[in-house]
Amino acid sequence: MLEYMPYIWAAVLVIAIIVESQTMDMICIWFMPSALISMILGMLNVRVWVQCLVFVVLTVVMLILCKTVFKSFFKRKNAEPTNADALIGKEAIITEDVDNIHGIGSAKINGLVWTARAEDVNEKLSVGDIVIVKEIRGVKLICTKKND
């Protein structure tokens, strides 16, 4: 068994490289240095349990170090909302009376017409009302009447 360990570690390394290259999500990157060092230990005829221990410990250390070190590096500061999230807090105009009870209503924002609902279930919004988008649920704008 000892003589086959370098090949086993090489296979682990290759599999980790293949999986990582296909996903690009840093899923298997933690295994690569561990497998490489364990493969070298296997070539030096170090006991199998030591190779496995080194592999596990090094993988855990790499995972913890990389997650803590890169967490701040990959953290986006002042991220701008995109797509539909960018509409929250913006003004829209009611193009069809909004009545939550009857499930009708629409509003126009940025040149697009959206299904609209009032934030307060009992509130009715009329055509021409200016509203503020409070949230987006699915494909519906949840709005409240703008206070002038």
Backbone as CSV, one residue per row, in Angstrom:
resi,resn,N_x,N_y,N_z,CA_x,CA_y,CA_z,C_x,C_y,C_z
1,MET,0.826,-1.201,0.000,0.000,0.000,0.000,0.864,1.257,0.000
2,LEU,1.953,1.241,0.739,2.811,2.404,0.870,3.351,2.880,-0.472
3,GLU,3.656,1.940,-1.364,4.235,2.324,-2.650,3.217,2.975,-3.595
4,TYR,1.916,2.787,-3.329,0.880,3.372,-4.180,0.413,4.751,-3.712
5,MET,0.807,5.147,-2.530,0.308,6.402,-1.970,0.643,7.642,-2.808
6,PRO,1.848,7.769,-3.368,2.095,8.956,-4.201,1.110,9.060,-5.371
7,TYR,0.719,7.901,-5.928,-0.241,7.906,-7.042,-1.639,8.296,-6.551
8,ILE,-1.982,7.859,-5.375,-3.288,8.212,-4.797,-3.342,9.716,-4.537
9,TRP,-2.263,10.268,-3.950,-2.240,11.707,-3.690,-2.210,12.498,-4.996
10,ALA,-1.536,11.975,-6.001,-1.527,12.639,-7.313,-2.932,12.647,-7.908
11,ALA,-3.654,11.544,-7.724,-5.033,11.482,-8.221,-5.921,12.489,-7.481
12,VAL,-5.745,12.587,-6.162,-6.508,13.580,-5.385,-6.195,14.981,-5.893
13,LEU,-4.942,15.264,-6.149,-4.534,16.567,-6.661,-5.162,16.855,-8.019
14,VAL,-5.110,15.898,-8.923,-5.671,16.084,-10.266,-7.188,16.280,-10.195
15,ILE,-7.849,15.478,-9.384,-9.308,15.619,-9.235,-9.653,16.994,-8.670
16,ALA,-8.892,17.445,-7.668,-9.136,18.776,-7.097,-8.936,19.862,-8.146
17,ILE,-7.910,19.722,-8.961,-7.656,20.711,-10.019,-8.790,20.710,-11.035
18,ILE,-9.242,19.538,-11.433,-10.331,19.445,-12.417,-11.615,20.043,-11.866
19,VAL,-11.963,19.671,-10.646,-13.204,20.201,-10.045,-13.110,21.709,-9.888
20,GLU,-11.986,22.201,-9.409,-11.820,23.642,-9.221,-11.871,24.387,-10.550
21,SER,-11.284,23.819,-11.589,-11.298,24.490,-12.884,-12.697,24.526,-13.491
22,GLN,-13.531,23.578,-13.130,-14.897,23.550,-13.656,-15.839,24.450,-12.871
23,THR,-15.595,24.640,-11.583,-16.517,25.416,-10.758,-16.057,26.842,-10.530
24,MET,-14.754,27.044,-10.349,-14.185,28.364,-10.059,-14.819,28.989,-8.811
25,ASP,-15.229,28.177,-7.858,-15.856,28.661,-6.636,-15.002,28.398,-5.406
26,MET,-13.747,28.098,-5.584,-12.835,27.802,-4.482,-13.394,26.697,-3.584
27,ILE,-13.825,25.622,-4.217,-14.377,24.482,-3.490,-13.275,23.490,-3.157
28,CYS,-12.412,23.228,-4.091,-11.375,22.205,-3.915,-9.971,22.782,-3.826
29,ILE,-9.849,24.069,-3.857,-8.519,24.670,-3.844,-7.762,24.331,-2.563
30,TRP,-8.492,24.103,-1.475,-7.881,23.798,-0.172,-7.162,22.450,-0.195
31,PHE,-7.598,21.549,-1.067,-7.015,20.213,-1.120,-5.714,20.159,-1.917
32,MET,-5.505,21.108,-2.797,-4.361,21.042,-3.708,-3.009,21.056,-2.988
33,PRO,-2.710,22.062,-2.148,-1.406,22.037,-1.487,-1.264,20.847,-0.546
34,SER,-2.360,20.464,0.097,-2.334,19.326,1.016,-2.013,18.041,0.267
35,ALA,-2.632,17.844,-0.878,-2.373,16.645,-1.672,-0.943,16.652,-2.210
36,LEU,-0.457,17.814,-2.599,0.913,17.911,-3.119,1.934,17.540,-2.037
37,ILE,1.767,18.085,-0.847,2.701,17.773,0.244,2.572,16.309,0.656
38,SER,1.342,15.807,0.704,1.159,14.388,1.044,1.769,13.486,-0.025
39,MET,1.713,13.903,-1.275,2.330,13.130,-2.355,3.850,13.087,-2.178
40,ILE,4.428,14.223,-1.817,5.878,14.265,-1.568,6.240,13.363,-0.386
41,LEU,5.419,13.401,0.668,5.656,12.515,1.815,5.547,11.054,1.402
42,GLY,4.629,10.747,0.515,4.489,9.382,0.008,5.713,8.941,-0.767
43,MET,6.304,9.849,-1.533,7.522,9.530,-2.279,8.699,9.284,-1.340
44,LEU,8.641,9.927,-0.163,9.708,9.754,0.825,9.433,8.561,1.752
45,ASN,8.404,7.781,1.432,8.026,6.578,2.193,7.682,6.866,3.661
46,VAL,7.048,8.001,3.887,6.540,8.321,5.225,5.297,7.469,5.456
47,ARG,5.036,7.102,6.693,3.897,6.241,7.012,2.584,6.833,6.478
48,VAL,1.668,5.951,6.104,0.393,6.358,5.508,-0.411,7.223,6.467
49,TRP,-0.464,6.848,7.745,-1.268,7.635,8.700,-0.713,9.045,8.858
50,VAL,0.603,9.216,8.719,1.201,10.554,8.795,0.796,11.358,7.552
51,GLN,0.822,10.719,6.402,0.405,11.399,5.170,-1.037,11.878,5.281
52,CYS,-1.905,10.988,5.778,-3.323,11.332,5.921,-3.517,12.447,6.946
53,LEU,-2.804,12.380,8.048,-2.894,13.408,9.088,-2.434,14.756,8.539
54,VAL,-1.311,14.750,7.826,-0.808,15.988,7.215,-1.843,16.534,6.227
55,PHE,-2.424,15.665,5.436,-3.436,16.094,4.462,-4.615,16.770,5.159
56,VAL,-5.151,16.134,6.185,-6.336,16.672,6.881,-5.993,17.973,7.599
57,VAL,-4.902,17.980,8.356,-4.538,19.178,9.123,-4.230,20.340,8.183
58,LEU,-3.468,20.093,7.148,-3.120,21.157,6.212,-4.355,21.693,5.482
59,THR,-5.273,20.808,5.131,-6.506,21.247,4.481,-7.306,22.159,5.395
60,VAL,-7.448,21.776,6.655,-8.197,22.597,7.619,-7.502,23.941,7.830
61,VAL,-6.185,23.915,7.976,-5.440,25.162,8.166,-5.594,26.064,6.943
62,MET,-5.477,25.507,5.751,-5.643,26.295,4.524,-7.044,26.895,4.440
63,LEU,-8.023,26.102,4.782,-9.407,26.582,4.737,-9.601,27.757,5.690
64,ILE,-9.151,27.604,6.919,-9.325,28.665,7.920,-8.530,29.907,7.541
65,LEU,-7.273,29.739,7.176,-6.444,30.886,6.824,-6.976,31.628,5.607
66,CYS,-7.282,30.898,4.588,-7.742,31.542,3.353,-9.088,32.219,3.536
67,LYS,-9.972,31.592,4.277,-11.287,32.208,4.495,-11.147,33.502,5.285
68,THR,-10.295,33.517,6.313,-10.149,34.729,7.111,-9.347,35.795,6.382
69,VAL,-8.291,35.388,5.692,-7.455,36.355,4.994,-8.194,36.952,3.805
70,PHE,-8.845,36.105,3.011,-9.499,36.585,1.802,-10.896,37.140,2.042
71,LYS,-11.444,36.928,3.214,-12.792,37.420,3.485,-12.856,38.933,3.327
72,SER,-11.900,39.630,3.900,-11.879,41.083,3.774,-11.482,41.513,2.363
73,PHE,-10.649,40.703,1.704,-10.215,41.034,0.356,-11.376,40.985,-0.626
74,PHE,-12.241,39.957,-0.498,-13.353,39.780,-1.423,-14.603,40.526,-1.003
75,LYS,-14.603,41.097,0.187,-15.779,41.810,0.675,-15.954,43.090,-0.132
76,ARG,-17.133,43.251,-0.672,-17.419,44.431,-1.481,-17.895,45.543,-0.576
77,LYS,-17.241,46.666,-0.676,-17.634,47.823,0.116,-18.500,48.732,-0.746
78,ASN,-19.521,49.289,-0.126,-20.429,50.209,-0.810,-20.981,49.614,-2.096
79,ALA,-21.435,48.377,-2.009,-21.977,47.708,-3.187,-23.237,48.426,-3.657
80,GLU,-23.269,48.719,-4.913,-24.427,49.373,-5.506,-25.484,48.330,-5.821
81,PRO,-26.757,48.611,-5.482,-27.799,47.659,-5.854,-27.925,47.591,-7.373
82,THR,-28.216,46.419,-7.872,-28.346,46.242,-9.308,-29.711,45.658,-9.627
83,ASN,-30.063,45.700,-10.881,-31.310,45.134,-11.374,-32.490,45.665,-10.579
84,ALA,-33.368,44.784,-10.151,-34.591,45.201,-9.489,-34.318,45.856,-8.138
85,ASP,-33.272,45.447,-7.438,-32.971,46.040,-6.136,-32.712,47.539,-6.234
86,ALA,-32.263,47.992,-7.376,-31.979,49.409,-7.569,-33.266,50.238,-7.576
87,LEU,-34.416,49.603,-7.739,-35.686,50.331,-7.780,-36.210,50.680,-6.395
88,ILE,-35.742,49.986,-5.376,-36.236,50.224,-4.016,-35.847,51.636,-3.585
89,GLY,-36.856,52.365,-3.094,-36.657,53.746,-2.676,-36.909,54.761,-3.779
90,LYS,-37.121,54.302,-5.003,-37.351,55.206,-6.135,-38.843,55.515,-6.275
91,GLU,-39.116,56.556,-7.025,-40.500,56.950,-7.281,-41.036,56.231,-8.513
92,ALA,-42.322,55.893,-8.459,-43.025,55.306,-9.599,-44.358,56.006,-9.726
93,ILE,-44.992,55.848,-10.867,-46.311,56.442,-11.076,-47.313,55.318,-11.320
94,ILE,-48.453,55.416,-10.674,-49.488,54.394,-10.801,-50.152,54.542,-12.166
95,THR,-50.198,53.454,-12.927,-50.806,53.461,-14.259,-52.134,52.718,-14.284
96,GLU,-52.428,51.950,-13.248,-53.709,51.254,-13.092,-54.013,51.242,-11.603
97,ASP,-55.259,51.553,-11.236,-55.629,51.591,-9.816,-55.141,50.344,-9.090
98,VAL,-54.552,50.549,-7.913,-54.007,49.448,-7.113,-54.998,49.108,-6.012
99,ASP,-55.413,47.850,-6.011,-56.325,47.342,-4.983,-55.842,45.940,-4.607
100,ASN,-55.252,45.833,-3.431,-54.693,44.546,-3.004,-55.766,43.475,-2.860
101,ILE,-56.927,43.846,-2.394,-57.992,42.872,-2.154,-58.421,42.214,-3.465
102,HIS,-58.531,43.001,-4.525,-58.932,42.460,-5.827,-57.725,42.013,-6.659
103,GLY,-56.518,42.278,-6.178,-55.312,41.831,-6.870,-55.066,42.529,-8.186
104,ILE,-55.334,43.834,-8.231,-55.106,44.588,-9.469,-54.165,45.751,-9.196
105,GLY,-53.583,46.255,-10.261,-52.775,47.461,-10.155,-51.445,47.325,-10.849
106,SER,-50.979,48.477,-11.339,-49.659,48.502,-11.967,-49.058,49.890,-11.809
107,ALA,-47.747,49.917,-11.916,-47.017,51.174,-11.797,-45.902,51.182,-12.832
108,LYS,-45.519,52.402,-13.233,-44.463,52.551,-14.226,-43.252,53.186,-13.552
109,ILE,-42.105,52.541,-13.769,-40.856,53.050,-13.216,-39.746,52.762,-14.222
110,ASN,-38.920,53.749,-14.472,-37.823,53.629,-15.447,-38.318,53.149,-16.812
111,GLY,-39.502,53.580,-17.195,-40.042,53.228,-18.504,-40.660,51.847,-18.591
112,LEU,-40.671,51.095,-17.484,-41.242,49.753,-17.474,-42.469,49.703,-16.584
113,VAL,-43.468,48.958,-17.019,-44.685,48.797,-16.225,-44.564,47.516,-15.410
114,TRP,-44.788,47.648,-14.110,-44.715,46.538,-13.161,-46.066,46.321,-12.520
115,THR,-46.335,45.099,-12.106,-47.482,44.844,-11.252,-47.183,45.522,-9.923
116,ALA,-48.175,46.195,-9.374,-47.947,46.943,-8.138,-48.976,46.566,-7.082
117,ARG,-48.545,46.612,-5.838,-49.416,46.399,-4.688,-49.067,47.447,-3.648
118,ALA,-50.071,47.816,-2.840,-49.850,48.781,-1.772,-49.220,48.073,-0.578
119,GLU,-48.347,48.775,0.118,-47.709,48.198,1.305,-48.761,47.928,2.375
120,ASP,-49.675,48.886,2.544,-50.792,48.707,3.469,-51.934,48.056,2.692
121,VAL,-52.394,46.904,3.152,-53.407,46.127,2.435,-54.673,46.948,2.179
122,ASN,-55.032,47.826,3.090,-56.273,48.600,2.953,-56.101,49.872,2.130
123,GLU,-54.868,50.217,1.799,-54.619,51.437,1.036,-54.941,51.218,-0.437
124,LYS,-55.617,52.214,-1.033,-55.907,52.157,-2.465,-55.132,53.277,-3.138
125,LEU,-54.491,52.926,-4.228,-53.711,53.895,-4.985,-54.401,54.115,-6.323
126,SER,-54.474,55.369,-6.737,-55.193,55.727,-7.961,-54.226,56.065,-9.084
127,VAL,-54.751,55.985,-10.312,-53.956,56.328,-11.491,-53.426,57.741,-11.328
128,GLY,-52.131,57.905,-11.589,-51.491,59.209,-11.491,-50.810,59.460,-10.155
129,ASP,-51.102,58.652,-9.138,-50.442,58.816,-7.833,-48.951,58.535,-7.975
130,ILE,-48.162,59.337,-7.286,-46.720,59.094,-7.207,-46.491,58.259,-5.952
131,VAL,-45.776,57.157,-6.102,-45.531,56.248,-4.993,-44.034,56.015,-4.833
132,ILE,-43.674,55.515,-3.662,-42.295,55.124,-3.378,-42.260,53.602,-3.302
133,VAL,-41.306,52.997,-3.998,-41.157,51.538,-3.978,-40.478,51.161,-2.661
134,LYS,-41.154,50.359,-1.851,-40.628,49.934,-0.551,-39.881,48.611,-0.640
135,GLU,-40.378,47.707,-1.464,-39.720,46.415,-1.644,-40.220,45.777,-2.925
136,ILE,-39.586,44.683,-3.278,-40.007,43.920,-4.453,-40.247,42.498,-3.996
137,ARG,-41.432,41.994,-4.258,-41.790,40.607,-3.942,-42.089,39.907,-5.261
138,GLY,-41.198,39.037,-5.643,-41.367,38.366,-6.927,-41.250,39.383,-8.039
139,VAL,-42.372,39.592,-8.772,-42.389,40.588,-9.850,-43.331,41.741,-9.519
140,LYS,-43.615,41.929,-8.239,-44.529,42.991,-7.815,-43.781,44.070,-7.044
141,LEU,-44.086,45.314,-7.382,-43.562,46.436,-6.610,-44.491,46.649,-5.430
142,ILE,-43.949,46.685,-4.245,-44.717,47.000,-3.041,-44.480,48.480,-2.773
143,CYS,-45.580,49.263,-2.867,-45.453,50.727,-2.862,-46.255,51.345,-1.738
144,THR,-45.894,52.595,-1.446,-46.667,53.424,-0.540,-46.749,54.803,-1.174
145,LYS,-47.857,55.481,-0.916,-48.078,56.797,-1.515,-47.044,57.781,-1.001
146,LYS,-46.520,58.579,-1.914,-45.507,59.573,-1.547,-46.173,60.698,-0.776
147,ASN,-45.567,61.046,0.352,-46.073,62.180,1.134,-45.494,63.454,0.567
148,ASP,-46.349,64.346,0.150,-45.870,65.615,-0.448,-45.491,66.605,0.598
